[in-house]
Structures are given as structure tokens and as C-alpha cells.
Amino acid sequence: MSVVLTELHYLPSIPYFQQVLGAEKLLLDAHEHYHKQTYRNRALILTAQGPQPLTVPVVDGARSEKIRTSEIEIDYRQNWMHRHFRTLQTAYGASPYFGYYADYLQDIYTQKPARLWELNLTFLQLLLRCLRWPLPTESTTEYLAPASLPPTLLDRRDFLTPKNALAGAGPDSPSQRPYSQVFGIAFVPGLSVLDLLFMQGPAAGQFL
């Protein structure tokens, strides 16, 4: 595997990072059309009540005409940033490494980027640094049709979806190395990589 092509996710899951293991570069699709009810604006974390989604509200995300994901604007009429951070604090405040990463996350939320693309890219770059993973990342300069892709480029666009995760089957359920989690006894797969970082800290990259 040389280059992996995929979309940008909000606080990406462990499977998102697993799919680029061994890649020389991550290519992010900046020219795809936005899809509703996907991980583009949603992340899954573990709370005392079980897995819970964190969703970033977007402007006109439900309109019928097509719009590029990179042009989708975030809806700041709701104080979702405070709610997301407070939820993370409540869920992971007792984890070994939450305090180690909390300030970095809060700094990004307070920047209030205009577009979802900017928010997701900033979080991805932070998470790669936290995982100590120097993976080169680039964005597409035009739309790449599946039929035109070279054999060295692995297309993983919409490979991970909430629908597959809820069904408990398909490519969204890869094998994950279990680790201790804050809540419950049975291991819960498919969560944001934050769940792993807060529990394993600098060793998190070894569990991918």
C-alpha cells in the first residue's frame, strides 16, 4: 500500500487510523460532495451510559443541492463546542491521560473555524502528533473518480460509516486490540481514537 484516499472525519475513530497503517501518505478528498449522517461531522465516545455520538451542527447540511464537504460551514448558533468538551470531560476526566491532552482539544474548540473541513483537519493533525505518527497528509486538488485511480492509490472513501457500525458488520468492524476502558467490562470497539489516547497516552500508537 502506498497512498490511502479517504474523507475527513470529526475526531476520527480507531478504525480510521487502522485503515492507513502502512501507508506512505494520506490523501484527503477535498472535492467530494457532503453526505449527511456520516462520520464527517460525528464521533463516537464512551460514557457511563454507553457509546454516545458527538455531532457538529452544520449550516445547510440537509439541503438538496450538492455541496463540497470542504465548503460546509459550522453552525455556531448552538454552543456545541462547550457541550462537546464538557461531555469529554465528564466521560474521561478520570482517565489516566485526559489532563495531558485536554488543553490541546480546548484550544482547537476556542478557535471556532468557519468550516467543518478546517476543524476536522486541525483535529487530525493534532491526533497524528499525539499518536507520534509522522504520516504525510495532503488534500486533493480535483475530484478523483474511482475508475481513474492508479493501482498505488487505495480508495477508502465511505469505507467507515455509522450504518455499518450499528449493524455490527462490514468494514467498520475491523479487529481491534482490546485495551482498558473507563466504563464497562466488555470492550467497545469503533470509538474515537480519543478513547484510546485518554487511556494509553503516548503508548496509544502501539494499539493501532
Backbone as a chain_set.jsonl record, in Angstrom:
{"seq": "MSVVLTELHYLPSIPYFQQVLGAEKLLLDAHEHYHKQTYRNRALILTAQGPQPLTVPVVDGARSEKIRTSEIEIDYRQNWMHRHFRTLQTAYGASPYFGYYADYLQDIYTQKPARLWELNLTFLQLLLRCLRWPLPTESTTEYLAPASLPPTLLDRRDFLTPKNALAGAGPDSPSQRPYSQVFGIAFVPGLSVLDLLFMQGPAAGQFL", "coords": {"N": [[0.838, -1.189, 0.0], [0.54, 2.223, -0.816], [-0.558, 4.968, -1.035], [-3.371, 6.218, 0.697], [-6.658, 7.076, 0.013], [-9.172, 9.011, 1.382], [-12.054, 10.356, 3.171], [-12.412, 13.275, 5.317], [-12.815, 12.937, 8.798], [-14.606, 13.795, 11.835], [-12.895, 14.008, 14.805], [-11.541, 11.36, 14.414], [-12.143, 7.763, 14.278], [-10.728, 4.778, 15.819], [-10.655, 2.649, 13.887], [-10.418, 4.277, 11.594], [-7.793, 5.222, 11.672], [-6.527, 2.777, 11.627], [-6.95, 1.919, 9.018], [-5.078, 3.216, 7.523], [-2.668, 2.213, 8.199], [0.634, 1.432, 7.459], [0.616, 2.937, 5.163], [2.162, 5.271, 2.945], [1.368, 7.81, 2.605], [-1.414, 9.963, 3.391], [-4.229, 10.819, 1.651], [-6.564, 13.29, 1.421], [-9.928, 13.735, 0.522], [-10.91, 16.579, -0.853], [-12.777, 17.409, -2.6], [-15.078, 15.983, -2.732], [-18.677, 15.437, -2.496], [-20.762, 16.561, 0.148], [-22.002, 14.303, 2.585], [-24.827, 13.402, 4.463], [-25.365, 12.338, 7.889], [-22.991, 10.92, 8.559], [-19.577, 10.083, 9.506], [-18.303, 12.425, 9.026], [-19.086, 14.671, 10.407], [-19.407, 13.645, 12.898], [-18.593, 11.886, 15.887], [-17.767, 9.067, 17.951], [-17.941, 8.37, 21.352], [-17.192, 6.92, 24.608], [-19.363, 6.739, 27.301], [-20.751, 6.827, 30.669], [-23.237, 5.889, 30.194], [-22.923, 4.335, 28.037], [-21.87, 3.964, 24.536], [-21.759, 7.113, 22.887], [-22.763, 9.553, 20.522], [-21.019, 12.447, 19.303], [-21.952, 15.284, 17.723], [-21.269, 17.634, 15.235], [-22.951, 20.549, 14.507], [-24.024, 21.691, 11.326], [-24.231, 24.239, 8.761], [-26.906, 24.355, 6.559], [-26.582, 21.701, 5.932], [-28.457, 19.835, 5.265], [-29.611, 20.481, 2.884], [-30.903, 20.057, -0.459], [-29.387, 20.396, -2.845], [-26.137, 19.629, -4.139], [-23.095, 19.999, -2.313], [-19.688, 20.744, -1.736], [-17.81, 18.951, 0.697], [-15.682, 20.319, 1.812], [-16.595, 22.891, 1.789], [-18.616, 23.131, 3.576], [-20.165, 24.865, 6.194], [-19.805, 25.481, 9.705], [-22.295, 25.476, 12.217], [-22.674, 27.881, 14.478], [-24.651, 28.832, 16.071], [-25.5, 27.305, 18.058], [-24.123, 26.337, 21.197], [-22.24, 24.212, 20.827], [-19.566, 23.498, 21.038], [-18.773, 23.91, 23.689], [-20.453, 22.033, 24.868], [-19.547, 19.617, 23.751], [-16.905, 19.499, 24.719], [-17.36, 19.47, 27.486], [-18.742, 17.078, 27.704], [-16.749, 15.258, 26.976], [-15.028, 15.766, 29.091], [-16.554, 14.913, 31.282], [-16.886, 12.209, 30.647], [-14.256, 11.247, 30.456], [-12.691, 12.369, 32.414], [-11.621, 11.016, 34.589], [-9.803, 9.337, 33.46], [-6.446, 8.124, 32.76], [-4.931, 9.892, 31.109], [-6.381, 12.122, 30.287], [-6.094, 14.768, 31.233], [-3.662, 15.366, 30.143], [-4.033, 15.838, 27.46], [-6.201, 17.548, 27.271], [-6.062, 20.428, 27.181], [-5.059, 20.95, 24.628], [-7.159, 20.096, 23.003], [-9.217, 21.825, 23.842], [-8.174, 24.267, 23.035], [-8.405, 24.112, 20.25], [-11.177, 24.014, 19.93], [-11.862, 26.587, 20.824], [-10.892, 28.16, 18.806], [-12.788, 28.269, 16.835], [-13.193, 27.585, 13.943], [-14.407, 28.421, 10.656], [-15.309, 26.527, 8.814], [-16.24, 23.057, 8.514], [-14.336, 21.375, 7.411], [-11.881, 22.624, 8.057], [-11.91, 22.446, 10.855], [-11.924, 19.626, 11.233], [-9.524, 18.901, 9.973], [-7.613, 20.196, 11.528], [-7.959, 18.857, 13.971], [-7.257, 16.262, 13.125], [-4.541, 16.57, 12.488], [-3.54, 17.201, 15.015], [-4.121, 14.794, 16.387], [-2.552, 12.938, 14.996], [-0.04, 13.836, 15.755], [-0.196, 13.367, 18.511], [-0.334, 10.619, 18.511], [2.16, 10.12, 17.758], [2.876, 9.794, 15.093], [4.254, 10.318, 12.174], [2.792, 10.831, 9.63], [2.589, 11.782, 6.329], [0.285, 14.138, 5.036], [-2.038, 15.108, 2.604], [-4.258, 17.141, 0.553], [-6.754, 16.625, -1.956], [-6.616, 18.046, -5.264], [-8.491, 18.078, -7.168], [-11.563, 16.397, -8.143], [-11.396, 12.902, -7.801], [-12.227, 10.318, -9.716], [-13.383, 7.003, -9.067], [-12.816, 5.101, -11.092], [-10.615, 6.107, -12.328], [-8.403, 5.921, -10.759], [-4.986, 5.284, -9.875], [-3.177, 2.139, -9.472], [-1.606, 2.29, -7.207], [-2.957, 3.79, -5.418], [-5.14, 3.553, -2.785], [-8.527, 3.412, -2.449], [-10.515, 4.507, 0.058], [-12.796, 5.887, 0.582], [-15.8, 6.6, 2.229], [-15.659, 4.154, 3.461], [-15.879, 3.644, 6.118], [-18.7, 3.815, 8.017], [-21.496, 5.074, 9.985], [-23.788, 3.501, 9.689], [-22.889, 0.903, 9.004], [-21.488, 0.405, 11.342], [-23.503, 0.323, 13.304], [-24.829, -1.921, 12.477], [-23.04, -3.781, 13.149], [-21.36, -5.094, 11.472], [-19.442, -5.623, 8.441], [-16.968, -3.418, 6.876], [-16.578, -1.587, 8.853], [-16.065, -2.785, 11.2], [-13.44, -3.741, 12.038], [-10.813, -5.863, 13.316], [-9.8, -5.096, 16.571], [-7.261, -4.368, 18.901], [-7.885, -5.102, 22.188], [-8.127, -2.837, 24.969], [-7.906, -1.365, 28.248], [-10.837, 0.305, 29.273], [-12.714, 3.226, 30.35], [-15.342, 2.789, 31.224], [-17.527, -0.007, 31.928], [-17.222, -3.595, 31.349], [-17.008, -5.282, 29.117], [-15.212, -4.917, 26.088], [-15.481, -2.073, 24.012], [-15.546, -1.526, 20.661], [-14.592, 0.608, 17.827], [-14.654, 3.297, 18.607], [-13.931, 6.881, 18.89], [-10.523, 7.766, 18.404], [-9.69, 9.197, 20.531], [-10.598, 7.932, 22.825], [-8.798, 5.846, 23.131], [-6.374, 7.299, 23.34], [-6.765, 8.763, 25.739], [-6.686, 6.724, 27.568], [-4.294, 5.29, 27.119], [-2.284, 7.082, 26.516], [0.964, 8.192, 25.52], [1.573, 5.65, 24.564], [-0.424, 4.901, 22.887], [-0.312, 4.668, 20.079], [0.788, 2.176, 19.641], [-1.279, 0.413, 19.827], [-2.744, 0.409, 17.567]], "CA": [[0.0, 0.0, 0.0], [1.335, 3.431, -0.888], [-1.343, 6.144, -0.661], [-4.766, 5.935, 1.026], [-7.585, 8.182, -0.256], [-10.361, 8.918, 2.223], [-12.649, 11.632, 3.56], [-12.047, 13.754, 6.653], [-13.788, 12.673, 9.855], [-14.514, 14.558, 13.071], [-12.292, 13.183, 15.864], [-11.646, 10.046, 13.765], [-12.181, 6.534, 15.072], [-9.566, 3.895, 15.759], [-10.602, 2.032, 12.565], [-9.971, 5.261, 10.603], [-6.331, 5.201, 11.675], [-6.087, 1.438, 11.249], [-7.013, 1.727, 7.57], [-3.913, 3.822, 6.868], [-1.439, 1.577, 8.674], [1.496, 1.007, 6.368], [0.559, 3.877, 4.045], [3.229, 6.263, 2.868], [0.742, 9.128, 2.622], [-2.863, 10.023, 3.499], [-4.774, 11.801, 0.714], [-7.908, 13.645, 1.866], [-10.754, 14.172, -0.593], [-11.457, 17.923, -0.617], [-13.707, 17.734, -3.679], [-16.26, 15.135, -2.65], [-19.897, 16.09, -2.052], [-21.073, 16.27, 1.552], [-23.01, 13.283, 2.86], [-25.412, 13.52, 5.798], [-25.379, 11.188, 8.803], [-21.737, 10.185, 8.433], [-18.568, 10.488, 10.484], [-17.707, 13.702, 8.656], [-19.368, 15.62, 11.495], [-19.845, 12.857, 14.058], [-17.618, 10.995, 16.519], [-18.375, 8.207, 18.966], [-17.143, 8.234, 22.568], [-17.77, 6.026, 25.604], [-19.81, 7.405, 28.524], [-21.304, 5.929, 31.671], [-24.467, 5.331, 29.617], [-22.553, 3.58, 26.849], [-21.376, 4.78, 23.429], [-22.561, 8.306, 22.632], [-22.211, 10.356, 19.431], [-20.84, 13.892, 19.384], [-22.247, 15.749, 16.373], [-21.027, 19.047, 14.953], [-24.031, 21.075, 13.661], [-23.524, 22.397, 10.15], [-25.182, 25.126, 8.093], [-27.431, 23.853, 5.29], [-26.098, 20.352, 5.654], [-29.557, 18.982, 4.822], [-30.21, 20.968, 1.64], [-30.944, 19.033, -1.505], [-28.328, 20.537, -3.844], [-24.854, 19.108, -3.693], [-22.089, 20.968, -1.895], [-18.46, 20.081, -1.328], [-17.579, 18.843, 2.133], [-14.72, 21.352, 2.205], [-17.283, 24.18, 1.835], [-19.659, 23.081, 4.603], [-19.9, 25.757, 7.317], [-20.242, 25.035, 11.027], [-23.37, 26.276, 12.811], [-22.287, 28.314, 15.826], [-25.796, 29.354, 16.816], [-25.543, 26.44, 19.242], [-22.841, 26.29, 21.906], [-21.908, 22.794, 20.786], [-18.166, 23.296, 21.429], [-18.762, 23.759, 25.151], [-21.122, 20.773, 25.194], [-18.661, 18.503, 23.394], [-15.763, 19.423, 25.637], [-17.872, 19.071, 28.793], [-19.058, 15.653, 27.624], [-15.461, 14.571, 27.039], [-14.514, 15.934, 30.454], [-17.355, 14.047, 32.161], [-16.649, 10.808, 30.304], [-12.862, 10.817, 30.545], [-11.952, 13.114, 33.426], [-10.928, 10.097, 35.494], [-8.855, 8.507, 32.708], [-5.061, 8.474, 33.114], [-4.252, 10.902, 30.294], [-7.258, 13.197, 29.814], [-5.485, 16.052, 31.561], [-2.477, 15.556, 29.319], [-4.439, 16.296, 26.128], [-7.4, 18.396, 27.327], [-5.808, 21.816, 26.772], [-4.905, 20.984, 23.171], [-8.505, 19.991, 22.43], [-9.955, 23.044, 24.149], [-7.615, 25.334, 22.199], [-8.971, 23.99, 18.911], [-12.583, 24.418, 20.011], [-11.977, 28.036, 21.002], [-10.523, 28.828, 17.552], [-14.037, 28.406, 16.086], [-13.014, 27.668, 12.487], [-15.67, 28.633, 9.95], [-15.738, 25.35, 8.054], [-16.053, 21.725, 9.093], [-13.069, 20.861, 6.89], [-10.793, 23.216, 8.839], [-11.969, 21.849, 12.197], [-11.526, 18.222, 11.169], [-8.118, 18.806, 9.609], [-6.833, 20.604, 12.704], [-8.003, 17.746, 14.923], [-6.489, 15.14, 12.577], [-3.114, 16.882, 12.639], [-3.234, 17.054, 16.44], [-4.166, 13.386, 16.77], [-1.363, 12.285, 14.437], [1.091, 14.2, 16.63], [-0.369, 12.67, 19.792], [-0.025, 9.205, 18.257], [3.573, 10.088, 17.353], [2.79, 9.166, 13.793], [4.594, 11.329, 11.17], [2.199, 10.428, 8.353], [2.336, 12.922, 5.443], [-1.127, 14.308, 4.698], [-2.311, 16.088, 1.55], [-5.643, 17.241, 0.092], [-6.886, 16.517, -3.405], [-6.751, 19.308, -5.998], [-9.646, 17.888, -8.04], [-12.264, 15.157, -7.801], [-10.782, 11.7, -8.363], [-13.226, 9.275, -9.958], [-12.844, 5.67, -8.726], [-12.324, 4.371, -12.258], [-9.388, 6.721, -12.839], [-7.352, 5.87, -9.744], [-3.859, 4.382, -10.155], [-3.152, 0.98, -8.56], [-0.886, 2.608, -5.968], [-3.833, 4.595, -4.557], [-6.203, 2.727, -2.214], [-9.723, 4.23, -2.22], [-11.248, 4.143, 1.274], [-13.87, 6.856, 0.787], [-17.033, 5.999, 2.755], [-15.366, 2.796, 3.905], [-16.346, 3.596, 7.505], [-19.979, 4.532, 8.125], [-22.292, 4.733, 11.176], [-24.737, 2.431, 9.356], [-22.183, -0.378, 9.154], [-21.127, 0.232, 12.743], [-24.704, -0.073, 14.039], [-25.156, -3.288, 12.071], [-22.048, -4.663, 13.745], [-20.763, -5.903, 10.418], [-18.854, -4.852, 7.357], [-15.613, -2.912, 7.055], [-16.475, -0.697, 10.005], [-15.849, -3.607, 12.376], [-12.177, -4.467, 11.952], [-10.302, -6.371, 14.577], [-9.082, -4.112, 17.37], [-6.604, -4.888, 20.086], [-8.58, -4.555, 23.351], [-7.394, -2.105, 25.994], [-8.787, -0.992, 29.35], [-11.649, 1.489, 29.034], [-13.189, 3.842, 31.593], [-16.62, 2.223, 31.663], [-17.925, -1.327, 31.484], [-16.297, -4.725, 31.371], [-16.811, -5.719, 27.735], [-14.537, -3.931, 25.264], [-16.321, -1.426, 22.995], [-14.712, -1.109, 19.52], [-15.138, 1.603, 16.912], [-14.766, 4.629, 19.198], [-12.926, 7.867, 18.524], [-9.185, 7.438, 18.905], [-9.531, 9.876, 21.82], [-10.813, 6.933, 23.879], [-7.519, 5.147, 23.269], [-5.373, 8.254, 23.817], [-7.001, 9.1, 27.14], [-6.373, 5.564, 28.399], [-2.947, 4.768, 26.905], [-1.315, 8.163, 26.407], [1.985, 8.056, 24.477], [1.636, 4.28, 24.051], [-1.641, 4.634, 22.108], [0.007, 4.267, 18.708], [1.145, 0.763, 19.605], [-2.501, -0.399, 19.846], [-3.412, 0.504, 16.27]], "C": [[0.88, 1.248, 0.0], [0.577, 4.657, -0.374], [-2.78, 5.727, -0.403], [-5.58, 7.196, 0.795], [-8.829, 8.004, 0.591], [-10.909, 10.305, 2.506], [-12.164, 12.027, 4.953], [-13.168, 13.449, 7.631], [-13.562, 13.622, 11.036], [-14.001, 13.638, 14.177], [-12.302, 11.707, 15.444], [-11.54, 8.858, 14.716], [-10.864, 5.775, 14.97], [-9.505, 3.174, 14.406], [-10.14, 2.995, 11.464], [-8.449, 5.254, 10.511], [-5.791, 3.832, 11.28], [-6.036, 1.257, 9.734], [-5.829, 2.362, 6.828], [-2.592, 3.287, 7.419], [-0.623, 1.096, 7.482], [1.491, 1.931, 5.168], [1.737, 4.85, 4.109], [2.666, 7.684, 2.955], [-0.768, 8.988, 2.743], [-3.352, 11.151, 2.6], [-6.236, 12.044, 1.069], [-8.702, 14.244, 0.71], [-11.429, 15.499, -0.257], [-12.507, 18.295, -1.654], [-14.926, 16.816, -3.72], [-17.471, 15.972, -2.242], [-20.224, 15.636, -0.63], [-22.188, 15.232, 1.657], [-23.508, 13.446, 4.294], [-25.268, 12.219, 6.582], [-24.165, 10.284, 8.585], [-20.777, 10.666, 9.518], [-17.884, 11.802, 10.119], [-17.943, 14.756, 9.739], [-19.81, 14.9, 12.768], [-18.719, 11.963, 14.56], [-18.327, 10.214, 17.617], [-17.427, 8.073, 20.155], [-17.873, 7.312, 23.543], [-18.091, 6.799, 26.871], [-20.328, 6.373, 29.511], [-22.583, 5.261, 31.171], [-24.196, 4.495, 28.368], [-22.042, 4.483, 25.748], [-22.325, 5.943, 23.14], [-21.94, 9.109, 21.499], [-22.058, 11.824, 19.821], [-20.982, 14.408, 17.957], [-22.017, 17.246, 16.243], [-22.164, 19.555, 14.064], [-23.456, 21.884, 12.503], [-24.641, 23.227, 9.518], [-25.594, 24.52, 6.758], [-26.909, 22.468, 4.94], [-27.168, 19.438, 5.098], [-30.164, 19.441, 3.499], [-30.024, 19.965, 0.507], [-29.809, 19.161, -2.514], [-26.989, 20.095, -3.265], [-23.891, 20.234, -3.347], [-20.848, 20.201, -1.443], [-18.344, 20.049, 0.191], [-16.662, 19.963, 2.618], [-15.352, 22.741, 2.289], [-18.375, 24.234, 2.891], [-19.263, 23.952, 5.795], [-20.474, 25.192, 8.612], [-21.292, 26.004, 11.568], [-23.001, 26.619, 14.257], [-23.441, 28.974, 16.583], [-26.034, 28.519, 18.079], [-24.158, 26.422, 19.887], [-22.365, 24.844, 22.0], [-20.471, 22.53, 21.25], [-18.052, 23.065, 22.933], [-19.368, 22.419, 25.542], [-20.228, 19.572, 24.887], [-17.51, 18.372, 24.39], [-16.212, 18.977, 27.028], [-18.212, 17.58, 28.814], [-17.783, 14.817, 27.687], [-14.892, 14.622, 28.453], [-15.237, 15.017, 31.432], [-17.03, 12.574, 31.921], [-15.231, 10.352, 30.638], [-12.035, 11.549, 31.597], [-11.146, 12.234, 34.363], [-9.925, 9.202, 34.77], [-7.425, 8.989, 32.963], [-4.489, 9.671, 32.364], [-5.16, 12.019, 29.782], [-6.628, 14.571, 30.048], [-4.285, 16.388, 30.698], [-2.834, 16.175, 27.965], [-5.552, 17.342, 26.144], [-7.165, 19.807, 26.808], [-5.669, 21.941, 25.262], [-6.278, 20.944, 22.483], [-9.281, 21.288, 22.634], [-9.469, 24.218, 23.293], [-8.223, 25.305, 20.798], [-10.437, 24.423, 18.91], [-12.727, 25.941, 20.094], [-11.576, 28.807, 19.743], [-11.748, 29.086, 16.673], [-13.813, 28.565, 14.573], [-14.36, 27.733, 11.778], [-16.207, 27.359, 9.317], [-15.405, 24.04, 8.771], [-14.721, 21.136, 8.659], [-11.893, 21.348, 7.742], [-10.74, 22.607, 10.238], [-11.434, 20.425, 12.175], [-10.043, 18.06, 10.855], [-7.223, 19.18, 10.786], [-6.809, 19.495, 13.747], [-7.175, 16.558, 14.419], [-4.993, 15.368, 12.765], [-2.677, 16.762, 14.097], [-3.155, 15.582, 16.827], [-2.974, 12.615, 16.211], [-0.131, 12.605, 15.276], [1.002, 13.462, 17.959], [-0.045, 11.187, 19.669], [1.434, 9.001, 17.878], [3.73, 9.384, 16.009], [3.056, 10.23, 12.73], [4.098, 10.958, 9.778], [1.943, 11.658, 7.489], [0.862, 12.956, 5.024], [-1.29, 15.408, 3.664], [-3.798, 16.076, 1.222], [-5.676, 17.166, -1.427], [-7.048, 17.903, -4.029], [-7.898, 19.255, -6.999], [-10.348, 16.605, -7.622], [-11.623, 13.977, -8.527], [-11.842, 10.611, -8.483], [-12.619, 7.904, -9.673], [-12.227, 4.948, -9.912], [-10.981, 4.898, -12.761], [-8.207, 6.613, -11.883], [-6.231, 4.915, -10.147], [-3.835, 3.246, -9.141], [-2.433, 1.255, -7.243], [-1.73, 3.421, -4.998], [-5.005, 3.736, -4.103], [-7.378, 3.615, -1.823], [-10.488, 3.713, -1.008], [-12.334, 5.172, 1.594], [-15.165, 6.139, 1.158], [-16.864, 4.52, 3.083], [-15.885, 2.575, 5.319], [-17.607, 4.441, 7.631], [-20.708, 4.144, 9.408], [-23.265, 3.584, 10.91], [-24.095, 1.059, 9.511], [-21.849, -0.666, 10.609], [-22.322, -0.245, 13.562], [-25.101, -1.506, 13.707], [-24.184, -4.3, 12.663], [-21.372, -5.554, 12.733], [-20.125, -4.997, 9.389], [-17.496, -4.29, 7.728], [-15.446, -1.976, 8.241], [-16.236, -1.477, 11.291], [-14.557, -4.411, 12.265], [-11.751, -4.957, 13.329], [-9.514, -5.275, 15.297], [-8.464, -4.793, 18.577], [-7.279, -4.281, 21.313], [-7.623, -3.842, 24.307], [-8.383, -1.735, 27.089], [-9.527, 0.294, 29.009], [-12.251, 1.986, 30.348], [-14.424, 3.139, 32.127], [-16.821, 0.807, 31.131], [-16.824, -2.361, 31.578], [-15.974, -5.188, 29.956], [-16.182, -4.584, 26.914], [-15.469, -3.392, 24.185], [-15.424, -0.939, 21.853], [-15.334, 0.061, 18.764], [-15.251, 3.013, 17.441], [-13.734, 5.588, 18.612], [-11.588, 7.461, 19.12], [-8.89, 8.177, 20.207], [-9.69, 8.889, 22.978], [-9.518, 6.193, 24.172], [-6.443, 6.073, 23.842], [-5.535, 8.555, 25.301], [-6.639, 7.95, 28.073], [-4.91, 5.141, 28.302], [-1.88, 5.847, 26.76], [-0.318, 7.935, 25.278], [2.093, 6.656, 23.881], [0.475, 3.945, 23.108], [-1.338, 4.122, 20.702], [0.327, 2.791, 18.573], [-0.091, -0.145, 19.539], [-3.233, -0.362, 18.515], [-3.075, -0.7, 15.39]], "O": [[1.861, 1.314, 0.741], [0.997, 5.304, 0.585], [-3.357, 4.969, -1.183], [-5.244, 8.262, 1.311], [-9.476, 6.958, 0.528], [-10.304, 11.309, 2.13], [-11.582, 11.217, 5.674], [-14.34, 13.676, 7.328], [-12.475, 14.175, 11.21], [-14.607, 12.602, 14.454], [-12.999, 10.896, 16.054], [-10.941, 8.935, 15.789], [-10.005, 6.091, 14.146], [-8.428, 3.084, 13.818], [-9.525, 2.556, 10.492], [-7.883, 5.278, 9.418], [-4.726, 3.733, 10.671], [-5.185, 0.53, 9.22], [-5.606, 2.08, 5.651], [-1.528, 3.839, 7.141], [-1.149, 0.422, 6.596], [2.279, 1.738, 4.242], [2.23, 5.194, 5.184], [3.367, 8.628, 3.321], [-1.344, 8.014, 2.26], [-2.945, 12.301, 2.761], [-7.053, 11.124, 1.024], [-8.226, 15.137, 0.009], [-12.386, 15.546, 0.516], [-13.072, 19.388, -1.593], [-15.718, 16.881, -4.66], [-17.323, 17.074, -1.713], [-19.993, 14.486, -0.259], [-23.176, 15.276, 0.925], [-22.715, 13.608, 5.222], [-25.074, 11.146, 6.01], [-24.287, 9.067, 8.447], [-21.108, 11.529, 10.331], [-16.981, 12.246, 10.828], [-17.102, 15.627, 9.961], [-20.5, 15.474, 13.609], [-17.986, 11.363, 13.774], [-19.353, 10.645, 18.142], [-16.261, 7.71, 19.995], [-19.034, 6.966, 23.327], [-17.216, 7.439, 27.454], [-20.341, 5.178, 29.217], [-22.968, 4.199, 31.66], [-25.124, 4.008, 27.723], [-21.8, 5.665, 25.993], [-23.544, 5.776, 23.147], [-20.73, 9.332, 21.494], [-22.868, 12.368, 20.572], [-20.218, 14.014, 17.076], [-22.516, 18.031, 17.049], [-22.334, 19.041, 12.958], [-22.519, 22.663, 12.68], [-25.826, 22.958, 9.712], [-24.745, 24.207, 5.924], [-26.811, 22.117, 3.764], [-26.86, 18.392, 4.525], [-31.138, 18.848, 3.036], [-29.109, 19.142, 0.523], [-29.309, 18.147, -3.0], [-26.753, 20.181, -2.06], [-23.872, 21.279, -3.996], [-20.955, 19.134, -0.838], [-18.729, 20.994, 0.879], [-16.85, 20.492, 3.713], [-14.728, 23.672, 2.799], [-18.998, 25.279, 3.08], [-18.171, 23.806, 6.343], [-21.501, 24.513, 8.607], [-21.177, 27.216, 11.387], [-23.016, 25.758, 15.137], [-23.225, 29.603, 17.619], [-26.676, 28.965, 19.03], [-23.143, 26.486, 19.193], [-22.122, 24.32, 23.087], [-20.184, 21.464, 21.795], [-17.348, 22.166, 23.393], [-18.864, 21.744, 26.439], [-20.161, 18.625, 25.671], [-17.187, 17.274, 24.843], [-15.522, 18.192, 27.678], [-17.996, 16.902, 29.818], [-17.739, 13.792, 28.368], [-14.341, 13.638, 28.947], [-14.613, 14.416, 32.306], [-16.912, 11.791, 32.864], [-15.022, 9.212, 31.052], [-10.819, 11.373, 31.667], [-10.108, 12.653, 34.876], [-9.26, 8.387, 35.409], [-7.221, 10.142, 33.341], [-3.654, 10.396, 32.906], [-4.743, 12.793, 28.92], [-6.633, 15.426, 29.163], [-3.931, 17.556, 30.54], [-2.052, 16.934, 27.393], [-5.816, 17.963, 25.114], [-7.994, 20.332, 26.064], [-6.112, 22.93, 24.678], [-6.522, 21.661, 21.514], [-9.925, 21.787, 21.711], [-10.265, 25.061, 22.879], [-8.52, 26.354, 20.226], [-10.883, 25.116, 17.996], [-13.634, 26.509, 19.486], [-11.891, 29.991, 19.625], [-11.748, 30.012, 15.861], [-14.206, 29.578, 13.994], [-15.342, 27.162, 12.251], [-17.417, 27.136, 9.287], [-14.432, 23.939, 9.519], [-14.047, 20.472, 9.447], [-11.015, 20.563, 8.1], [-9.664, 22.289, 10.745], [-10.594, 20.058, 12.995], [-9.38, 17.182, 11.409], [-6.192, 18.547, 11.012], [-5.767, 19.219, 14.34], [-6.471, 15.919, 15.201], [-4.267, 14.455, 13.158], [-1.581, 16.282, 14.386], [-2.224, 15.17, 17.519], [-2.441, 11.73, 16.881], [0.723, 11.743, 15.483], [2.013, 12.986, 18.475], [0.457, 10.574, 20.611], [1.893, 7.873, 17.698], [4.583, 8.516, 15.823], [2.143, 10.99, 12.408], [4.894, 10.791, 8.855], [1.145, 12.51, 7.879], [0.275, 11.924, 4.699], [-0.753, 16.504, 3.82], [-4.512, 15.134, 1.563], [-4.737, 17.592, -2.1], [-7.558, 18.822, -3.388], [-8.24, 20.268, -7.61], [-9.807, 15.817, -6.845], [-11.344, 14.05, -9.724], [-12.295, 10.054, -7.483], [-11.457, 7.666, -10.002], [-11.22, 4.256, -9.76], [-10.29, 4.223, -13.524], [-7.133, 7.148, -12.157], [-6.498, 3.849, -10.702], [-4.412, 3.372, -8.061], [-2.629, 0.529, -6.268], [-1.291, 3.716, -3.886], [-5.776, 3.245, -4.927], [-7.239, 4.479, -0.957], [-11.043, 2.614, -1.038], [-12.742, 5.308, 2.747], [-15.575, 5.191, 0.488], [-17.81, 3.739, 2.993], [-16.28, 1.467, 5.68], [-17.58, 5.645, 7.379], [-20.565, 3.016, 9.88], [-23.537, 2.783, 11.804], [-24.696, 0.153, 10.089], [-21.912, -1.808, 11.063], [-22.178, -1.117, 14.418], [-25.642, -2.219, 14.552], [-24.448, -5.502, 12.684], [-20.871, -6.628, 13.066], [-20.245, -3.773, 9.449], [-16.933, -4.639, 8.766], [-14.328, -1.609, 8.601], [-16.207, -0.885, 12.369], [-14.579, -5.636, 12.387], [-12.266, -4.518, 14.357], [-8.667, -4.612, 14.698], [-9.064, -5.675, 19.192], [-7.254, -3.061, 21.475], [-6.455, -4.211, 24.427], [-9.593, -1.792, 26.865], [-8.931, 1.254, 28.521], [-12.292, 1.254, 31.337], [-14.548, 2.914, 33.331], [-16.359, 0.461, 30.044], [-15.664, -2.05, 31.847], [-14.817, -5.455, 29.631], [-16.583, -3.427, 27.04], [-16.166, -4.16, 23.521], [-14.621, -0.029, 22.055], [-16.47, 0.452, 19.034], [-15.877, 3.858, 16.801], [-12.793, 5.176, 17.934], [-11.529, 6.884, 20.206], [-7.945, 7.828, 20.915], [-8.999, 8.999, 23.991], [-9.185, 5.944, 25.33], [-5.688, 5.675, 24.728], [-4.55, 8.597, 26.038], [-6.32, 8.176, 29.24], [-4.337, 4.681, 29.29], [-0.69, 5.553, 26.87], [-0.712, 7.525, 24.186], [2.653, 6.494, 22.797], [0.4, 2.831, 22.589], [-2.033, 3.24, 20.197], [0.154, 2.216, 17.498], [0.028, -1.332, 19.234], [-4.248, -1.04, 18.354], [-3.551, -0.79, 14.259]]}, "num_chains": 1, "name": "protein.A"}
